[in-house]
Amino acid sequence: NAGVTQTPKFQVLKTGQSMTLQCAQDMNHEYMSWYRQDPGMGLRLIHYSVGAGITDQGEVPNGYNVSRSTTEDFPLRLLSAAPSQTSVYFCASTAQVGRGLTFGAGSRLTVL
Amino acid sequence: GENVEQHPSTLSVQEGDSAVIKCTYSDSASNYFPWYKQELGKRPQLIIDIRSNVGEKKDQRIAVTLNKTAKHFSLHITETQPEDSAVYFCAASQGNNRLAFGKGNQVVVIP
């Protein structure tokens, strides 16, 4: 049972490039979410999903797209990276609303 | 949306003493309040949570108390140990998976 797996762990992009952060969980969790963590800002919700085919915006969705074609996977896409998207990104999942989140190890993204 | 604030931002305690971190929230409809611990370079991990129908919950050296009237909840760590040094995040939600996190408290346990 691997839990929540994120790839890549580190990535450097140039402004305007696109990329996808991958997230997969093997716990059959319906609920998945993406957070970004910036120094002194805590964790801010980007997008979340309550099941396959269903996604919704969080607190800071601009510049990011998501999709949920399977229960296991919840990729986060940056279509045109900007320096303001330099951050550590965490994917998290839970089996049920109102339960604690299980986080992935994080992906550190730098946009030059 | 929900706004969660944590105080103090940094807390230093002597090993063996108690540490208390307080969070306030803005939305009276919030009913789920978890606490996460994040060690340097690691992922956040759930350490304890409480729901609005309970006033206090304990798990060994850790406890959380909730005051719905005042809209605040606190994390209590007793008999602190060096491994308790970390950043602690509180969060609140209406049970809808839209967790709003505070900005975190750095706890330093001095041996």
Interface residues (C-beta under 8 A of the other chain):
Chain A: Y31 S33 Y35 G40 M41 G42 L43 R44 L45 Y48 V50 G58 E59 F90 T94 V97 G98 G100 L101 T102 F103 G104 A105 G106
Chain B: G1 N31 Y32 P34 Y36 K42 R43 P44 Q45 L46 D49 R51 F89 A91 S93 G95 N96 N97 R98 L99 A100 F101 G102 K103 G104
